[in-house]
């Protein structure tokens, strides 16, 4: 299995918070957002969004431009080049993950 595909499986399906990370990536493909905007769009706590952004950035799936409050995030070149893997994985698990988390009250 391709390394990026394996990474995406782990971050989206194999670890806690995968549904939120998938939602963040899905929203970032059309345009960049800062953490506060993402929190509003996704109706998530700001600190939760910041945590997932850090995980995604540490795994080189997103890049940040700017600094402080104005820092905006977008998909990394690596993720853009492997977008088909994200779409494949997220298409298979995305709605299931979100539904499962809604039932748990997360």
C-alpha positions as CSV (number, residue, x, y, z in Angstrom):
1,X,0.0,0.0,0.0
2,X,1.2,3.5,-0.8
3,X,2.7,5.3,2.2
4,X,0.3,8.3,1.9
5,X,-2.7,6.0,1.6
6,X,-1.6,4.1,4.7
7,X,-1.1,7.4,6.6
8,X,-4.6,8.6,5.6
9,X,-6.2,5.3,6.7
10,X,-4.5,5.6,10.1
11,X,-5.3,9.3,10.6
12,X,-8.9,9.0,9.4
13,X,-10.1,5.5,10.3
14,X,-7.5,4.1,12.7
15,X,-7.3,6.7,15.4
16,X,-9.6,8.8,17.6
17,X,-10.7,12.0,16.0
18,X,-10.4,10.7,12.5
19,X,-13.9,11.9,11.5
20,X,-13.0,15.5,12.5
21,X,-9.7,15.3,10.7
22,X,-11.5,14.1,7.6
23,X,-14.1,16.8,7.8
24,X,-11.3,19.4,8.1
25,X,-9.5,18.1,5.1
26,X,-12.7,18.0,3.1
27,X,-13.4,21.7,3.9
28,X,-9.8,22.8,3.1
29,X,-9.7,21.4,-0.4
30,X,-11.8,24.2,-2.0
31,X,-10.1,27.1,-0.1
32,X,-7.9,27.9,2.9
33,X,-9.3,28.7,6.3
34,X,-8.0,29.8,9.7
35,X,-8.7,27.8,12.8
36,X,-11.5,30.0,13.9
37,X,-13.2,29.9,10.6
38,X,-12.9,26.1,10.6
39,X,-14.4,25.9,14.0
40,X,-17.4,27.9,12.8
41,X,-17.9,26.0,9.6
42,X,-17.6,22.6,11.2
43,X,-19.4,23.6,14.4
44,X,-16.5,22.3,16.5
45,X,-14.7,23.7,19.5
46,X,-11.8,25.9,18.6
47,X,-9.3,23.9,20.8
48,X,-10.5,20.7,19.1
49,X,-9.9,22.2,15.7
50,X,-6.4,23.5,16.7
51,X,-5.5,20.0,18.0
52,X,-6.5,18.3,14.7
53,X,-4.8,21.0,12.7
54,X,-1.6,20.3,14.6
55,X,-1.9,16.5,14.0
56,X,-2.5,17.1,10.2
57,X,0.4,19.6,10.0
58,X,2.8,17.3,11.9
59,X,1.9,14.5,9.4
60,X,2.5,16.9,6.4
61,X,-1.1,16.7,5.1
62,X,-1.7,20.5,5.5
63,X,0.5,23.5,5.4
64,X,0.1,26.8,7.2
65,X,0.7,30.3,5.9
66,X,1.0,33.4,8.1
67,X,1.2,33.4,11.8
68,X,-0.9,33.8,15.0
69,X,-4.6,34.3,14.7
70,X,-4.4,34.9,11.0
71,X,-2.6,31.7,10.2
72,X,-4.4,29.9,7.4
73,X,-4.3,26.2,6.5
74,X,-4.5,24.5,3.1
75,X,-3.8,21.0,1.8
76,X,-0.1,20.3,1.4
77,X,1.4,19.5,-2.0
78,X,1.7,15.9,-0.9
79,X,-2.0,15.7,-0.1
80,X,-3.0,17.5,-3.3
81,X,-0.9,15.0,-5.3
82,X,-2.6,12.1,-3.4
83,X,-6.1,13.6,-3.3
84,X,-7.6,10.5,-4.9
85,X,-6.5,8.4,-1.9
86,X,-8.3,10.8,0.4
87,X,-11.4,10.8,-1.7
88,X,-11.4,7.0,-1.8
89,X,-10.9,6.6,1.9
90,X,-13.2,9.4,3.0
91,X,-15.9,8.1,0.5
92,X,-15.8,4.8,2.2
93,X,-15.7,5.9,5.9
94,X,-16.6,9.5,6.1
95,X,-20.4,9.3,6.5
96,X,-20.1,6.3,8.8
97,X,-17.6,8.0,11.1
98,X,-19.7,11.1,11.4
99,X,-22.9,9.2,12.0
100,X,-21.1,7.0,14.7
101,X,-19.8,10.1,16.4
102,X,-23.2,11.8,16.3
103,X,-24.7,8.7,18.0
104,X,-22.1,8.9,20.7
105,X,-22.7,12.6,21.2
106,X,-19.1,13.6,20.2
